[in-house]
């Protein structure tokens, strides 16, 4: 049996380390680090229609995985994710939304207040 080594992507490893260091202050970051530490095929994938269905205007959405472009979004939301498809970025920005990486969200909101995890 092969021993699991975790993610091999250096940027992802650094992000997980950063999340683990912040997890002493907030359990949200501990949960996100746990989700990102999973194998690629088990990571969360969220389409825009689901964000549109679950989010309210002005809300911050966190996706510990990838955001894809299926569906439309008509709400003004802040979306933070590990990865975005190019078309998903375009659709979010077109509707006055904001996109950011998870590390940017950590610096802007270190306490993790009013953040909803989707996926």
PLY file of the C-alpha trace (Angstrom):
ply
format ascii 1.0
element vertex 119
property float x
property float y
property float z
element edge 118
property int vertex1
property int vertex2
end_header
0.00 0.00 0.00
1.30 3.43 -0.94
1.68 6.07 1.74
-0.32 9.22 1.03
1.96 12.24 0.79
-0.63 14.98 0.37
-0.68 17.63 -2.34
2.45 17.94 -4.45
1.69 21.44 -5.75
4.06 23.80 -3.92
1.63 26.74 -3.93
-1.13 24.56 -2.51
1.20 23.28 0.22
2.09 26.86 1.16
-1.60 27.82 1.27
-2.41 24.85 3.52
0.45 25.80 5.86
-0.83 29.38 6.00
-4.35 28.15 6.75
-3.09 25.83 9.49
-1.17 28.67 11.14
-4.35 30.82 11.13
-6.50 27.93 12.40
-5.50 28.65 16.00
-7.56 31.84 15.77
-10.48 30.60 13.66
-11.93 27.13 13.02
-13.02 28.21 9.51
-9.44 28.14 8.24
-8.89 24.69 9.80
-11.89 23.36 7.88
-10.70 24.89 4.58
-7.18 23.46 5.07
-8.69 20.02 5.67
-10.76 20.29 2.46
-7.79 21.45 0.36
-5.63 18.62 1.70
-7.91 16.04 0.04
-7.01 14.38 -3.28
-7.84 16.36 -6.42
-10.75 14.13 -7.41
-12.39 14.68 -4.00
-11.97 18.47 -3.95
-15.06 20.63 -4.24
-16.29 21.87 -7.61
-18.99 24.55 -7.60
-20.83 25.98 -10.59
-22.07 29.56 -10.80
-25.74 28.57 -10.69
-25.19 27.08 -7.23
-23.50 30.26 -6.01
-26.41 32.26 -7.43
-28.93 29.98 -5.72
-27.29 29.94 -2.27
-25.73 33.41 -1.92
-27.27 36.73 -0.98
-26.22 40.11 -2.37
-23.00 41.37 -0.81
-22.12 38.03 0.75
-18.66 36.44 0.77
-18.53 32.90 -0.63
-15.55 30.59 -0.09
-15.01 27.57 -2.34
-12.19 25.26 -1.20
-11.77 23.96 -4.73
-12.68 25.18 -8.20
-15.43 27.48 -9.49
-16.82 26.53 -12.90
-18.93 28.59 -15.30
-22.11 26.51 -15.71
-25.10 28.77 -15.24
-25.38 32.50 -14.71
-24.96 34.72 -11.70
-27.03 37.84 -11.12
-25.98 38.72 -7.59
-23.16 40.99 -6.49
-21.01 38.64 -4.39
-17.39 38.23 -3.37
-16.12 34.79 -4.39
-12.88 33.39 -2.99
-11.63 30.05 -4.31
-8.52 28.01 -4.90
-9.11 27.99 -8.69
-11.48 29.63 -11.19
-12.24 28.75 -14.78
-11.65 31.67 -17.17
-15.31 31.94 -18.15
-16.42 31.88 -14.49
-14.11 34.82 -13.77
-15.60 36.75 -16.68
-19.20 36.09 -15.59
-18.59 37.10 -11.97
-16.77 40.30 -12.92
-19.40 41.16 -15.54
-22.08 41.24 -12.83
-20.06 43.56 -10.54
-18.88 40.67 -8.37
-15.39 40.31 -6.96
-13.02 37.38 -7.23
-10.07 36.69 -4.98
-7.80 33.88 -3.90
-8.11 32.24 -0.51
-4.86 33.85 0.68
-6.25 37.30 -0.20
-9.36 36.49 1.83
-7.18 35.51 4.80
-5.44 38.89 4.75
-8.68 40.86 4.32
-10.74 38.86 6.82
-8.42 36.99 9.25
-11.27 36.22 11.68
-13.37 34.60 8.94
-16.48 36.56 9.87
-19.52 36.39 7.57
-17.98 33.87 5.16
-20.05 31.02 3.72
-18.36 27.82 2.51
-19.98 26.26 -0.56
-19.37 22.92 -2.14
0 1
1 2
2 3
3 4
4 5
5 6
6 7
7 8
8 9
9 10
10 11
11 12
12 13
13 14
14 15
15 16
16 17
17 18
18 19
19 20
20 21
21 22
22 23
23 24
24 25
25 26
26 27
27 28
28 29
29 30
30 31
31 32
32 33
33 34
34 35
35 36
36 37
37 38
38 39
39 40
40 41
41 42
42 43
43 44
44 45
45 46
46 47
47 48
48 49
49 50
50 51
51 52
52 53
53 54
54 55
55 56
56 57
57 58
58 59
59 60
60 61
61 62
62 63
63 64
64 65
65 66
66 67
67 68
68 69
69 70
70 71
71 72
72 73
73 74
74 75
75 76
76 77
77 78
78 79
79 80
80 81
81 82
82 83
83 84
84 85
85 86
86 87
87 88
88 89
89 90
90 91
91 92
92 93
93 94
94 95
95 96
96 97
97 98
98 99
99 100
100 101
101 102
102 103
103 104
104 105
105 106
106 107
107 108
108 109
109 110
110 111
111 112
112 113
113 114
114 115
115 116
116 117
117 118
